[in-house]
Amino acid sequence: MTVYVKGVVFEGVNFEDPNCWRLEEYVKRGGYAALKKIINDKITQDDIIAEMKTSSLRGRGGAGFPTGLKWSFMPRSFPGQKYLVCNTDEGEPGTFKDLDIMVYNPHALIEGMIIGGYAMGITVGYNYIHGEVFEAYQRFEEALEEARAAGFLGDNILGSDFCFQLHGHHGYGAYICGEETALLESLEGKKGQPRFKPPFPASYGLYGKPTTINNTETFASVPYIIREGGQKFLELGKPNNGGTKLFSVSGHVNRPGNYEIPLGTPFSELLEMCGGMRDGKKLKAVIPGGSSAPVLPADVMMQCTMDYDSIAKAGSMLGSGAVIVMDETVCMVSALERLSYFYHEESCGQCTPCREGTGWLYRVVHRIAKGEGCPEDLDLLSRVGDNIAGRTICALGDAAVFPVRGMLKHFRHEFEDLINKAQKAKGL
């Protein structure tokens, strides 16, 4: 279920129309007008990047890095091949926004990537698509064919000297390939494992060539920025948090789904849009940015606005925008057990702290949840977390630790209660 509130990615999309994703419908909504504007008015690369910086568009995949700044890192004078890559390997639990972009508005992504290629002097792009959404991959391929046939993609786009080839690549469902360098390894046909950094992809990326990688929603926001101007996009949100953002709301709400709203919207308003809490239960906690973001208790979350800075100030992360809502019936120990199991299973095993540490986190939380915990377990969880965080090649280790730290910070008493019951049962 996708709900358009006030946004740019799904602007004018009629979700009830089975053909809303087609090129004809996209053009009616103003699609490819930004690309035509660039070609016809001969807008320079510097002007496009400046507009992106003005927009304050931040990466929508989770890191929130300024898009215009990232684009400026690309060495445009590099004499050889360069690459543009879209990360549609959406595997973060609770996140399902990029899938809807692929299903309902794939041409916005395609146009955004073409504009990105033009701005950075790149002629070849790839869209790496999550392995478990094959229907969306097929739809993207159909949309590519429509764009090629209409002259928006391929050689001499719209009669200009600019050429850009774009290809879909189907992944195989590995969460680790959402990490950009593991994605590049997979694109090259190798095992999806993160690379050491530096060098960074901007200087040594796909096939060892300069590469820029952005998220699906990030690229899909670009046509609006070029068409309407970076300042207008910025004003939709707030300073340092330009534009609108897709929030994937799941859990104990009456209307779960994707909600595109201006950054800076109070969480209380988003909760109201979702129909409030299911069955009239009380809000207990929220994971505001995907499963790796630290949990926030209800009283803290209700004071937050949905933007990068507000959520960070509260002690968590906006991340991918996956909002997991939990009511008063949720056992936080059981919730953490499930999250810890996920990160243990999805670790690629390359780094010892992550390979071994995620297993320790899961097993300790699991025995607490089973009623077999002991008082030393909480300190053990903290020590194991300290031995993982910041000691791995990629951020998956940190992602496994953040939920543990968040739960122990705000709901430590639930863990202590289960441990005390276990001790009493043993006569201790």
C-alpha angles and dihedrals in degrees: 000000000000122000120195110207109159116328151118106234093061097027109154095355114148103209091192092062110088089206096051090111094057122110093243092057093043091054090051088057091054096272119167090011088114092053091048089050091054094048098041097042093039092230111193127240091243091054092052093049090047089053090051091052091049091053092059088218108173125199109280096203095081111277095077095214114166107264098210091052092050091051090052090059092067110104098233093186092057105130099214136059119308128190140219117203131190117207106218092152091121104182105137109120109252095023120113106141100105091055090059091050089055092047101042107023113016094148091065087061092045093049091047091053093047090052090047090052091050093048094051100035093249123148103183130056138176132200111209106206126198114261100235098057102068093153090059089050090054091049091051090053090052091050090051090054091050091051092048093049091051094051096248093113134038130029123002095000112217089351095303131121090253117109126186128173119196127191135185119228121195115218126202104240101268111150091208090065088071085075103091100232093045086052090054091050089052092048088055090055096255133119110291102249127139120257127229113262130246112073092066124206092255088070103021114019134124110017087353093295130121108281137181119204125194137167124259095250091048093057092042089058094055100080092058091050093052094041098045102022135259093262093058090049091049092051091056087068130019137276112303088006105071126185134351128318134208113236119196103210117195138155129053101001129114096236112030116185146097116314121189108204138153115277107253095044110142114253089232089063092049090051089051091051087055090057095257127266118342117254091002093284123154122258111251107172144342133211098208105191113029130298094299093060117097113256120251124208119240097257092053095043094050089061093053131096118215102256138100097259099045095049091046091051089053090056103261140076135257087217115159092346095253105151112197110192120201127190132211094276095065119110104218092204091058091046091053091045090059094046093048091050090054094053092044091054095044099048108116090216097231096120119054096217091055098037093051100025098055088053090052092049092051096045094049094047089044094056091047090052090049091054095253100107128126131207093257092061096081093055089044091055090052093049094048090049091052090052092053106039114089093002101092136081094243136024098260090096091054089045090058092049100047095068090050093050092046094050094047092047097052106021105029090129091067091056091046092050093054091046092049091051090050091051093049091049088057092048093248 
